[in-house]
Amino acid sequence: MTYKVPRARTVLLTCALAGFAALWLALAQRPELRVNGRVVNPRVAPFVTADDHLFLPVRGIARRVGGEVVLDLAKREVILLRGRTVVRFRIGDRFANLNGRSIALSRAPFVLHGRTMVDAAIISRAFAVHVAYEKAKNRVDILTPGLNFQGAVKPR
């Protein structure tokens, strides 16, 4: 059995189609991200999978909700800190450690354009915030309990 090398025209057409597909994906409308009512533009936008599963850039969110992110590049481990809550997870691993307890993740964290993307549920648990994705409005809202949409503390 012999292998036929594709003609240059076939290779060129394939590359052109791949380029158009990549351009279309790059220009696809990204979800608007709001943290406590304010529009946020992180370096890497939230990512919604075909089955409506939401991933968020962990560092961009952490700073805006009073959390901290520590990276251990050697172990490919990410540590999220806020108050007494400590969440540890590894890139590509579907398990995390929440305050010493192992928890299963619905999807494994991954790196996109140099940024760690995590399941919205991790953000919610680690930083004690409410995360909502409205498909119709193509919007992600992250709300810190006790704050109104302007970011001021609610009166008691």
N, C-alpha and C positions, 0 to 999 in steps of 0.2 A: 504494500500500500504506500503510495507516495503522497506527500503533502504539497498542495498547490499554494503558492504564495499569492495573496490577494493582489489584484492590480492596483496601481497607484490611485486610479480614479475611485475605486471602492474604498480604499483607506481614507482618501480625502473627503468623500461623502460621509463616511462614518464619523470622522472627526468634526465635520461641520454640524452634523445632527447632534452630536454630543455637546458641542459648544452652544448651540441654540437651546438645548434642554437645560444646560447649566445657567445660561442667561435668564431663561424663563423662571427657573427656580430662584435665582438671585433677586429677580424683580417681583416675585410673588409678594403679595401684601403680607407683611409681618404683623403679628398682633401688637396692638398698642399696649404698653405696660404702664400701669398707674400704681403708685405706692402711696397709700393714705390720701388718695385723690389727686396727687400731682403726677403729671406725665413724666416718665423716666425714659431715657434713651441709653441703655447700656451698650457697651461695645458689641456684644452679641445679643441679638434679640431673642425673646422667648421662642421656643420651637414647639410646634404642635404636630404630632404624628398624624398619619392618615386615619388612624382610629381615635383621634381627638385626645391623645395622651399629651399632657403639658409638661415640658421641661423648661427650667429657668436657669439663668446664669447665677451661680451661687454667690460669687463675690459682689456683683452689682446689687443684689438684693440685700445681702448681709449688712453692708454699710448703711443702707437706707432705713433699716429697721433696728439698728443698735446692736447688731451681732458682729461677730469676728470670725474670720476664716484663717485657719493655719494649714499650710500645705507641707507635706513630707514627700518630696519628689522621689526620694530613694525608694520609699515603700509604696508610692502612688496612692498615698492616703490623704484624705481631706478631713479636717476636724472643724466642726462648727460649734461656736460658743456663744451663748447668750444667757446671762444670769447664771443659774445653777445647771442649766441644760448643756450637756456635751453630747454631740453626735459625731461618730467616727464612721467613715466608709471608704472603700477603695474604688478607684475607677474600674469599671467593668464587672464589679461584684454586686450580686443581688441581695446582699445582706449588709446591715449596718448595725452599729452598736449605739443604743440610746441610753445614756446614764448607766452603762454597765450591762444592759439587757440587749440580747440579740433580737433584731427585728428583720423581717423579710421585706424587700422592696418589690414593687410591681415591675419596675424596670431598672436596669443597671445604669448608674451614672456614666457619662462619657465626656470626652473633650471635643469641643467644636471651635475651630479657629483659635485655639490656645486658651479657651475658657471652659471651666468645668460646668457641665449642664446636669442638673439633677431633677428628679421627679418633684413635682409641686408638693407632694405629700411630705417630703423631707423638709422642705422650706417651712411648711406649716407647723410641723412638729418641733423642729429645732428652734425656731424663732417665735413660737406661740402667736402666729398670725393667721388670718383667714385668707385663703387664696381661692379666687373664683375666675373661671374662664367663660366668657360669654361668646359663643360661636357666632351668633347673629350679628353682634357688634364688633367681632374680631378684637376683643379686648380682654386683658388680664388685669384684675384688681387684687391688690394685696393690702389688707387692712390690719392695722395694729389695734387690738382691743383697747378701749379707753380713749381713742382719738376720733375726732370727727373728720370730715373730708378736707378741712383746711389745715389739719395737723394740730389743732389746739386741743387741749385736754377738755373732755366733756365736763360740764358742771355737775355736781352731785346734789 
